[in-house]
Amino acid sequence: MLFSIFMCMLTICYLILLELSKNTWIGWALAILSCILVILLHSQQKIKSPLLAFLFFMVLVILYPITAPPKRYVPAVANKNPATTDILHLADGDITGVYNADHSVKVYAGIPYAAPPIGKLRFREPQPVTPWIGVRACDHFGSRAMQPQQPVLIDSLSHVLGYHDYRIQWGDEYVEPMSEDCLYLNVFSPAKASKPLPVVLFIHGGSLTTGQSSYTEYRGENLAKKGVIFVNFAYRLGVFGYYTAEDLKQESPHHTTGNYGLLDQIAALSWVYNNIASFGGDPKQITIAGESAGASSAGALCVSPLTKGLFRYCIAESSGIVAKKPFHTYRDYQTALSEGTKVRKEFHVKRSEELRVLPAKELLKTKSNQSAMTLDGYAIVEPPYRTYEKGENHEQALLHGFNAKEADAFLMDKHATKENYESLLAADLQDYAAAMANVVPADTPARDQQFIIDKGGEAKGALNKAYSAIWFSYSHYVWNRYMIQENRPSYEYYFTKTNTSLSNYHAGELPYAYGNLWRHPGLYNKEDEALSEIMQSYWVNFIKTGNPNGPSLPTWPLCQSGEKKLLQLDTTIQPVDDPNEALYQVLDDYQRAQP
């Protein structure tokens, strides 16, 4: 009896492992059958228990890799067997999309906007799509861009312990493909429209090293239902998107290097401008939007000479590059070249041409920092803050803001004590760390929540608060200042709503703003749903008019000189003062001291 109980318990633990690893159901079936067989053999007493247990364990070990999840493209919509749209005629070829469950939205996923950047096109500007013959079925998202991957098991555990959104469901036993052939976009459009509609192009975040356009938090079905066309896309990341080298600059017809991912984004924007009318969109009413590194990228599009006239408004969530010396996502050209040199040394090559023949997975192993855009003289022709000082940025209006706990998830590996607190600040602020420590003392604020794997420390709350301003909210403070100087509309938010998932941490606002709470049943309540409806209305109004305000909505104050109120997005929506004003004074002093 004890042997049978042990075998059953071992099998249950193994089935949990298979589920979290997304292994196929064949693995489940074989594990259960093997358990039954072992128990039967044990009951006949023909094989000794230790040997049976060993053999069973070996079977489970062998089954695990054999039944690993296959690679499969992510369906464009959640409903099974979706209806196909009529054929749509584009300049590059004909396509069909699929309808969502209630036929209110058409989704066209996996549309190529540039040629695959593979082989000789690695480390080159995006090239035009080769037209295709026949009808292309755009019913699945394209591949993720090349990026570091963690095991499926670890990813599942992060959703169990961190996001709290893990669900056991039939049909998810696969992993999304990853490839250099990743330059595809997705269009979410209303099924019916009587006039050309405004458009929003969303740029995903991920430190310019991770991310994919299939992510549920920024799909556009709900915004499409509210009368706008939503587009998102993949772009080159990491070493494939931001590797910089002089020999590449010399071979480029535009004398550019280091901004291939940014140039992909510009190519996607140009594609939307030239093709969105076929989907019922108005190319003269395009808004660019992005979150985290996507917001920094949107900021780069606001200053690039290549994007002038291609969009009207900008939405930037939780990042920007308008400070004199941005703390991340943007670097000077010499720094970019230095990191490029590290890549060549790592792989023992002298020329970038030699890197083009290396397997993509091998290049992913680089230890160099490839998470920033650079001043290449083509896509970005001067430090972004200078463009703003001249008033030559492109956005006619700005909706932007930050969340209450932006930095917490990025500092989990730091143990912050009263003794090392100032030195941790000095990593980014150098001589101004002491001034910041005076504004945010090591023993404040107290933490109200902590992750299981967080290294903690009595100064961790203070470190999180300081870096939330340093890395994230300060860029919006500066951006606001420039927009006010230019007399352009700027609306800033402060997202503080808590919940049982991402709460008000970095990216926590995304499912609210883009209407995707429904994809996570059980995680959000009626208060969350009500806030999401209001936030969607703000976003949609801004995309349509450059002003988020509208009938029955709490008034979102315009940021003006002497009156820079933020709109707090929570159960109660109200204008509030920026909680980080005192921190910004230290950061202003630091920035003024930069060469």
Helices and strands as residue ranges (DSSP letters): H 2-20, H 25-44, H 49-66, E 88-90, E 93-96, E 98-99, E 105-112, G 119-121, E 135-137, H 152-158, I 159-163, E 184-190, E 197-203, G 216-218, H 221-225, E 229-233, H 238-242, H 246-251, H 260-275, G 276-279, E 281-291, H 293-303, G 305-307, E 313-317, E 330-331, H 333-346, H 352-355, H 360-363, E 373-374, H 384-390, E 397-403, G 408-410, H 421-429, G 430-432, H 433-439, H 460-467, I 468-473, H 474-485, E 490-495, H 510-513, G 517-519, H 526-545, E 566-569, E 574-576, H 581-592
